[in-house]
Amino acid sequence: MREDQVYAELVKAALDARKTAYVPYSHFSVGAALLTGEGEICTGGNIENASYGATNCAERTAIFKAVSQGKRAFRAIAIAGGMEGLEPVEYAYPCGICRQVMQEFAGEDFRVLVVKSPSDYRVHTLEELLPYGFGGESIR
C-alpha cells in the first residue's frame, strides 16, 4: 500500500476514534490512530477524570493499548481533536507528555499526523515536535 493510502486510512481511523472519547468536562474529544510496525492500527480516545491529573490523552491511550498487546514498533500516529459532536477546526498537536511517550517507542522514521479532516492534515517527524528528546539512549 502506498504511503498516501496508509496515511488516509490512519487519518480516518483517528477521526473515527474521537467517538470513543470520554469527555464529560471539557467536551473536547480527541482520537488517535497508531500504526504498528506490523501494519495494524490501534486506536484510542481521550479519557477525562474529575481529578484532571488522572485524565489520559488519546495518543497515550492508543500507545498503551498497543504496548499492552505486546507491540513495540510503531510507524506513525494520527491525531484529531475538536469540540465534541463537531468536526475539528484546528490541528490538535500532542501534549508534552504524549510526545515523551512517543519518544520511548518511536524510531527515526516515526511520523506524527495532525488532522483537521480526511484531506487536511500535516505530517511531522517526532524530532520536529520534540527536538533534543530524552530517550533510553540518554540513560545508557
C-alpha positions in Angstrom: 0.0 0.0 0.0 1.3 3.5 -0.9 2.2 5.9 1.9 -0.7 8.3 1.0 -3.1 5.4 1.2 -1.8 4.3 4.6 -2.0 7.9 5.8 -5.6 8.2 4.6 -6.6 5.1 6.5 -4.8 6.3 9.6 -6.5 9.8 9.4 -9.9 8.2 9.0 -9.3 5.9 12.0 -8.2 8.9 14.1 -11.4 10.8 13.2 -13.5 7.8 14.0 -11.7 7.2 17.3 -12.9 10.6 18.5 -16.3 8.9 19.0 -14.8 6.7 21.8 -13.6 9.7 23.8 -14.9 10.2 27.3 -15.1 14.0 27.8 -17.8 15.0 30.2 -15.9 18.0 31.4 -14.1 19.7 28.6 -16.2 18.3 25.7 -13.0 18.3 23.6 -12.8 14.9 22.0 -9.5 13.6 20.7 -9.0 10.4 18.7 -5.6 8.8 17.9 -4.7 6.0 15.5 -1.4 4.4 15.9 0.2 2.4 13.1 2.3 -0.5 14.3 5.4 -1.9 12.6 3.2 -4.9 11.5 0.8 -2.5 9.8 -2.0 -2.8 12.4 -3.9 0.2 13.6 -4.6 0.7 17.3 -6.9 3.5 18.3 -7.8 5.4 21.4 -9.8 8.3 22.6 -9.0 10.7 25.4 -10.4 9.7 28.8 -11.2 12.5 31.3 -11.5 12.3 35.0 -13.0 14.7 37.6 -9.5 14.8 39.0 -8.0 16.3 35.9 -4.5 15.0 36.5 -5.9 11.5 36.1 -7.0 12.2 32.6 -5.4 10.2 29.8 -4.8 11.6 26.3 -5.9 9.8 23.2 -2.3 9.3 22.0 -1.3 7.6 25.2 -4.4 5.5 25.2 -3.6 4.1 21.8 0.1 3.6 22.6 -0.6 2.0 26.0 -3.2 -0.3 24.4 -0.7 -1.4 21.7 2.1 -1.9 24.2 -0.1 -3.9 26.5 -0.8 -6.2 23.5 2.9 -6.8 23.0 3.5 -4.2 20.2 6.8 -2.3 20.5 7.5 -0.9 17.0 5.4 2.0 15.6 5.5 3.7 12.3 3.1 6.7 12.7 0.3 8.2 14.7 -2.6 10.4 13.6 -4.3 12.7 16.0 -7.7 14.5 15.5 -9.3 16.7 18.1 -12.1 19.2 18.4 -15.3 20.0 20.3 -17.5 17.0 20.9 -20.0 16.5 18.2 -18.3 18.9 15.7 -15.7 18.4 13.1 -12.2 19.6 14.0 -11.4 23.2 13.1 -7.8 23.3 14.2 -4.9 20.9 14.3 -4.7 19.1 17.6 -1.0 18.7 18.4 0.2 16.2 21.1 1.0 17.5 24.5 4.4 17.2 26.0 3.7 14.1 28.0 2.4 12.3 24.8 5.5 13.5 22.9 7.7 12.0 25.6 5.8 8.7 25.5 6.2 8.6 21.7 9.9 9.2 22.1 10.1 6.0 24.2 8.8 3.8 21.3 9.4 5.8 18.1 12.2 5.3 15.6 13.7 7.8 13.3 11.1 7.1 10.6 8.1 7.7 13.0 5.6 10.2 11.7 3.0 12.3 13.6 -0.1 13.4 11.6 -2.2 16.2 13.0 -5.6 16.1 11.4 -8.4 18.5 10.6 -10.2 16.4 8.0 -9.6 13.5 5.7 -8.0 15.8 3.2 -6.4 18.4 5.6 -3.6 17.1 7.7 0.0 17.8 8.4 2.8 15.3 8.7 5.7 15.9 11.1 8.7 13.9 12.4 8.8 13.5 16.1 12.1 15.3 16.2 10.3 18.4 14.8 7.9 18.2 17.7 10.4 17.2 20.3 13.8 18.4 19.5 16.6 17.1 21.7 14.2 14.4 23.1 15.2 12.4 26.2 15.1 8.7 25.5 16.6 5.4 26.5 19.9 6.3 24.9 20.2 9.2 27.2 20.5 7.0 30.3 22.6 4.2 28.9 
